[in-house]
Amino acid sequence: MKKFPIKTTLASLLLATLLPACQAGEAGETDIRAAVVRSFPGTEVKSVEKSPVPGLYELVVDGPQGPAVLYADDKGEFLVIGEILKLAEKRNLTRERMDKLLEIDWSSLPLDNAIKIVQGNGSRKMAVFSDPDCPYCRKAEAEFSKLKDVTLYIFPYPLPMHPDAGRKSALVWCGKDRAQAWRDLMLKNELPAGKADCKNPIEDNLALGAKLRIDGTPAMIFPNGKRVPGYADAARLEAMLANSQ
């Protein structure tokens, strides 16, 4: 479930503001970069380089909504917003590039701020940002329970649209057995007894999620840095786990 609807994307704003500037510019990487910065203040141009398509440059920009991949012609006259598909190999090159840009350094995750659930020998690992009042999170939890030999690190991540999710997350964290309390809540809708006044990492998790640009739940992260936003069934997760450790 999304944290909030994004009605105006960075790409659409850039389309409206950059096209006239690019048309007026000179050829070359420097001028393309300057046109972006001049026309859209606050947007950081991470890179400008040749794309797989002859005569087309790839621009990676970073703004308030995260990274975006755009394209400009080699003369700096046109800006292209869209995806490049390599038909012979049935590959979406733009999506592959975005996946790479959105990779997360597993070693940077503060795993002590997560609820640890070990299934089987726990040899494989997966982190999950989850909201106890998110219907898709509860549906996903049933799929997580089917996974074999995995350690799940559940980061309680109550979304603003769910006003009671923070209290429920704190109740679980303050419980004697966090793993069991989380599963009981997500699979049986049973809240743990006790108080929600212990020290907890929920605010830290919200800050971390904002930094990682996690704008919805569930969101799964794997040791190789890949992420899967939204619900995924056990079969897909097993495939991701097999190739991510």
N, C-alpha and C positions, 0 to 999 in steps of 0.2 A: 504494500500500500504506500502511496506517495505521501511524503511529508506535507507538501503543498503543491498546488498546480502551478506550472510555469507557463503562463500565457504568452510571454514574449521571450524567445530564446536569444542567446547571444548571436547565433547565426542569422536570425531574421533581422536583428538590429544592425549587424554588420552589412547585410545586404542593402539595407536602406541608406546607410551612411557612407559606406566605403566605395560603392560603385562609381559615383561621380568623381571621387578623388583618384581612384585608380585610372579612370579614363583620362584624367588630366595629367597623369604622371609620365615619367620617362621609363624606358626599359631598364631592367636590372633589379637585383635583389635589394639593394640599398633603397631605391625609390619605392619599391613595393612595401618594404618594412616601414618607411617613413609615412606612406599614405595611410597605413593602418593606425599608427600611433597618432598621427595628426587628426584623423577623422573620428577615432574612437578613443578618447583619452581614458587612461586607466587600464587599457587592454595591453597586456605584455605579449610581445611577439617572441615566442620561444625559438622559432627557427623558420628560415626560408630556404628551401632547397628544391631541386628538380624532382618532379614526380615521375612515376613510371610511364606517364604519357608524354611523348616528345612535345616540347614547346609549352608545357604546363608546369607551373611551380606549385609546390605544396607549402602552405602556411600553417604553422601550428601556433595558435594564439591562446592566451590564458586570461580569462576574465572572471567576473563574480560567479558565473555559473559553471566554471571549470574550463578545461581545455576544449578546443574545437579545431577541426581540420578543415581548412578552406583551400581553394585553388585560384591561381591567377595565371593569365597568359604571360609569355616571356617578354612581352612589350609593356606589361603593366596597364593594359587598356581595359581588361575585363576581370571581374571577380566571379568565380564559380562556386556555388554552394550546393553540394550534393555528394554522391558517392561514386567511386570508381570501381567498376566490376571487371574482373578479368574473366571473360566468358569461357575461354578454352579450359581454364582450370576451375571454373565455378567458384571463384574467390571474390569476396568483397574486400578490396584492398584498403578502403577507408575504414571499415569496421575493424580490420586487423590492426591498423595504425592506432585507432582510438583505444582498442583493448590494451595495446602496449603502453599507451600514455597513462592509462588508468590503473596500471599494475601497482600493487601495494607491497612494500617491503615487509615480509612476514616478521622479521626480527624486530621491527619497530612497534609491533602491537603489544600493548601492556596486558599480557595474558592474566595477570593477577586481578585485573578488573573484570574478568569474565567468570561465569559459572562453568565449572569444568565437569563434563559428563563423559565418562569412559565406557565404551561399548567393546566387548571382546578384549583383545590384547591392547587396544588403543594405539596401535602403531601408526595409523594414519591420522592426519590432523585437518581440521576445518574450523574456521571462526565464523560466527553468525551474529549479525546485529539484528535483534528481534524485539518486538513490542508485544507485551502480553495481551493487549486488546486488538491486535491486528488479526483479522480472520485468516489471512493468507499465511501469517506466521504460525498459527495453530495448525493449519492444514499442512504446512511444511514440517512442523514438529513430528507429525505422524510418519512422514517420510524419513526424517532423520533417525527415528527409532528403528528403522529397517536396516540401516547401514551396519556393516560388520567391521570389527577391528578398527575403530575410529575414536579419536578423542575430539569432542566438540567443545569449543570455547564460546559460550553464549554471552554476548555483551548486551545486557538489558538496555534497550534504546527506546524509551517511551516517546511517542510522537506527540506534538502539541495538539493534534486533533483528538487525542484520547486523554481527557483530563484525569482519569483515574489510573492510567497506566503507570505513572510514576510511583504511586502508593503501592500498587501491586508488585512492581519491581523491587521496591524497598522491602516489602514483607518477605519476599523470597530470599533476598540477600541477607536479611537478618535472621532467617531460619537456621535451625541446627543442621539440616541436610539440604543445602541449596539445590543440588542436582535433582533430588527427589521432589522437593517443593516446586521447582520449575516444571518438571514433567507433570506433576499432579495438576498444576494450574493450566498448563497448555493442553493437556490431553483429557483432563477430567473436569476442568473448570472448578477446581477446588483450591481455595485460598488457604495458605498456611496460617495456623494460629500464631499469636504473638503480636509484637509491636514492630513498627516500621521506623524506629527512631535510632537505629544503629548507624555508625559511619558507613557510607556506601559510595561506590564510584559512579553513580548514575550521571551526575553533572559532568564528570570527567569523560564519560562515554559519549555524552551528547556533544561535547566539545571535540572529541576525537572524530566522531562521525561527520561533523561539519567540516573539519579539516580534510577528511578523506572524501568529502562531497558525497556522502551517503544520504540520499534524499528520500529514501523509502525503505520499507522492510517487507519481508526479510531480505538481507543482503549477506551472501556467503563469500568468504575469502579463503583462498587456498595457499599453501606454502610457496608455490611458484609465483605468487603475486596476482594470479587471475582472480576475478570476481564474477559472481553470478547475481544480478539483481532480480528480486522477485522469486516467486514460487518455482521450485524445480522438483520433479519426482525423484525417487530413489535411484532409478536406473541412470538418469542423467548425472546425478551426484556421484554415483559409483564410477562412472566414466571419467568425471573430473578428478576424483580422488586418485584413480589409477595412473593419471598422467601428471600429477601435481606435486608429488612428494619429493 
